[in-house]
Amino acid sequence: MTLLSICIPVLKSQPELERTLAQMLENPDTGFEIVIGDFRSAAGKAQGGLASDIRDPRLRLIAPESRAANPSDAWNLLIAEAGGGWITIIDAADYADPAICEVLRATLKRAPDADALCWGRAEFIPPDAREQSEIARIPTGSKLLLPEQTEMMRQLFYWQSAGDQPECHFSAWHGAVRRDVLDRIRDAFSGVYAEQAQPGTDNLCKVVMLAKRMVMWERPLSVQCALPAPRPVVEIADAVNGFPFSGHEGSAARKALAIETFKRRYGIELDGWEDGFIQACARDCETAATGEVFHAQKQAYAGTIIAWRGKRALAAFKPEFRRKPKLPRFYGVKDQVLHFDMAMDTCTDAAAFYRLINAMSFPVSLLDEKLA
């Protein structure tokens, strides 16, 4: 049986995809498959087939007649088609290491009841999208952690210890979820695997609600190709009546919009999370690269917070612009995170960047021996 399905929805042409797939398929492990959904328009498909030169039984192409109306449609088709006991989903511009199979095997030896696996975050900004020097932040730890479900629920729904977003990443999006958990999500909620414009956050909420044993490995196993500007967001105003955030304020607002949509749709009422979220809004502002961006974002958040909770709520919203452009950026290791300039190498895509950080990181092949 296939252990892992790496699902990749393709919504537009990605010239680097064939190089990415070729790098994944260098791994000789036969426990994984790559399932690609070609959701491009007819014009996009006319530009050429995907992975046309790759002949490998571990690669499957699903080509529906019509484009997915939204990302959730793509998720639903790909998860239904996937044959793996575990599922992970990435964008066509991202990279996932098939060595996730080795981590799953080592994990299941120690925690056979594991339902979800996540790993350290790694992001890459392509050279032509950089507006300034971009610092990569790569976790250097290699511990296998077993957080409690209640702890993850506090981090997600109450924004406990959040940065600009909750510190909870147990979803199929750049993580791995057991297939039967996804089937239980489908059956318990709406009859589909995903149903929001932000299916990753929607899936995160549902996994945290239903998964009993979650496992985190500190080391990165995938790379998300990130862009400095926010990605487009489909607003769902009817589902978040009384919650005036549009998602345009920043990443914290976009995450909260999806969480609130989930809570309202399923009648989940929680109190006491609001200050944690407002503090995350402040930290979101503090990620701004320039004073101009910082002040514009601060003003946008402040206006929406007042409309939502009144002026008193601003007591929890105290962002500070910490960037000092004349001081050199920090390089090195701090709090088990390696900071380095993304321009230190000639990487142009997420696959090449993963090859770089993989060479710097704890070898995946040694995990089972380390845990013995």
Steps between C-alpha positions, in 0.01 A plus 500: 500500500617852423598673822492864384325697227653838417215690334572802280217708350618697196286809444735677257809408302809451716817467289701368796259212571677240287832574674323471835345165410829366366669590830226329701524187288875476560399343831491121444234439768200317353270596788383829351307625201462848352148588386474807279170667421515707182240769565635747248274670250472361148745768388744394771473134405558593137844630602609144568445197718634465851792268566476371143858371498486316834430128497463378856214290642511709818376804306129530413329780309133585552363729229136596563306652212438830681705721729444487875268786596706554817790334685265279702369337181857407409562357848183294488581340166865428585432351844230277353744377233799454732587142590733565792432425864625852574437818299701819459408792272728770361479764227659443161771755587584324830710195589439199726766239579386140436719413801186590697443124456805426715380740767154339497648153540718610790205683656258210469746269676482724808147637463292250297188704577641815335237686296689807379862601443642848458855626465709815518398789276719603205413774251672616184449824307612477136772750398275695263240550776743642759465870565790498747742263669295203623609299802432126507407361842559126525435295818809302603343268761435131436277397790182301442231663715158372608285802587165445667180567309381747765824696464457522122139613539613782730771604256262499204167622630622720787813630321711396800872577448425610142732700281318671215312168465421210736791265568304195393560332164327163508330482163552332166640832373880458531430229755377142484163372620386139523247414232237370740512832690423684175214258435364568849526873431297452181234300681484714816473842341366565152543190287812641333865513604534879463246779468664841545690742280788430741488118511827474694360687800163329467680163509716614791193576713343163424818296551559661839141421596512132395863380514586340834876454461703772330874481436743776407853465368697822540696459176355642171374244249347738248537854363217741432564746220386825659448841348552830688154629401192330649340233285144569379228405747137421425293672764206317658311790655178311578687243707670757721226750570614725786868427432600791274847382396525458124833323489665795328641627830764225509582135566352496852168630368494247217561213740236629743248542218530131409488387865193711568331369186553146628377581851188681383413234244502229766366693796823500701489781756816591691582789732833643605692472172456858388802661674730224372385571147536877538857452628569284193375790285764719666771243428378482141563876467848451645598275209483802267824572313451877483354768721252594230360148481499471880296818556252418222443152641477630857235750394301234312505260795417771754196614303364146467568414865307811611210406271504150650563551873512876561793726594565319826617198302798701378658448843617161368616648168840662552715429193850650484706549187820317590680498166806724491612509135847641580587205723621180331249216492562212742672190364571189705320270742262631764249295700577194283416688179760562229479843334671556166461711187294321234738647242796303642436233235370505145169328584217610276219274621377311804650167389851643469458678833397175667808327361707775667336484844483120488880495479516720811247309708491186712491201258154353470653154464637519856170574673407138566848428643485815713167394650610139560 
